[in-house]
Amino acid sequence: MVLDNGRFITSELANVTKMLDEHFRVALSATKIVAGAIADWLESGKTLSTEELEKVTHLEEKGDDLKRAILNELASATTLMQREDLLRLVHYNDKLVDGAEIACYHLAAFMSSWNPEGVLKEKIADLGEKYLEIVTHQREAVRFLSLDIEKSLAKTYDICNLEKQIDVLMRDIWAALYPSNLPLATILRVRDFVNMLEEVSNFAEDAANTIRGLSLTLNT
């Protein structure tokens, strides 16, 4: 057993949470590429380079390697009572990494031919910021699981609040996008891009609920 912040946790759990933190670090790195690309595009019209797209693909592949390593660790951790919740966390985080790669390629498909103005520019900028924020909170919630349960729980409430804000932003973007005079192909590309960011926020909310469940077994 390992003593951590006044609580005893098993060495198996300590090892898995360390690996999870690395997995979430990769997800956050991929998310930062997307968020940075959105900000640069809106501010200066800068498009994603081939190198940036290759970097996010490399992070997705690294995330897959880490996922397999964590799954193997969980498969051998026969006495770990939190195994099912941890498996769910791995699944949700995998969706974050995949989502970042898909979002990058959707964005790259239309950013060279269109730059929004007015309400659409404002709402997409806000969406990019909140997308980065929700993934950042998720990584911190996982990191605090073995350090400070109360801080971890506080992050889960931040995640759920941000998810609701992203839902509102998505509806605002549709309200401005669909009546526009943009070519249908661009509208569909933007829709797919925004849908992917919203889907990631839903997985982040699911992960937050899983973290709350984990906190019940860890805070004993």
Residue, then its C-alpha position, 0 to 999 in steps of 0.5 A: m500500500v502507498l500512503d498518499n495525502g493521508r489516504f492509503i492507495t494501492s500501488e496498482l492504482a498509483n501506477v494506473t493514475k500516473m499512466l492516465d495522467e500521461h494519457f491526458r497530457v497527450a490529449l491536452s497537447a492535441t487540444k492545444i493545437v486545435a485551440g491555437a489553430i482556431a485563434d490564429w485563423l480568426e486573428s490573422g487568417k493563418t492556416l494549419s500547416t502540414e507539420e501541424l497536422e502531422k503533429v496532431t496525428h502523431l499525438e493521436e498515435k501516441g495516445d493509442d499506444l498509451k491506451r493499450a499500455i493502460l488497458n494491459e495494466l488494468a487487465s493485470a490489476t486483478t485486485l483493483m476495485q476501481r477497474e471499471d471506472l478507470l476503463r471508462l476514463v481511458h475510453y473517454n480520454d481516447k475520444l478527446v485525442d481522436g476528436a482533436e485530430i478529426a477537428c484539425y482536419h475539418l478546420a484545415a478543409f475550410m480555413s483557407s477559403w473562409n474567415p468569419e466576421g461579426v457574431l460567427k467570429e465571436k462565437i467560434a473564438d469563444l468555442g475554441e477557448k472553452y474547448l481548451e478549458i474543458v479539456t484542461h479541467q479534465r486533465e486536472a481532475v484526473r491528476f488530483l484524483s490521487l492528490d486531493i479529492e476535493k479539488s478533483l471534484a471541484k474540477t468536475y463541476d467546472i467541466c459540467n458547467l462548461e459543457k452547458q456553455i458549449d451547448v449554448l454556443m453551438r446553438d448560437i453558431w447554428a443560428a448565425l451559420y445556417p441563414s448565411n450565404l456561404p456555399l453549402a460545402t463550407i456550411l457542412r464542413v463548419r457544422d462537422f467541425v463544431n459538432m466534433l468540439e461539442e462531442v468532445s465536451n460531452f465526453a468530458e462531461d461523461a468523464a467528470n461523472t466517472i471521476r465523481g464515482l471514482s472519488l467515492t471509492l478513493n475517499t474512504 
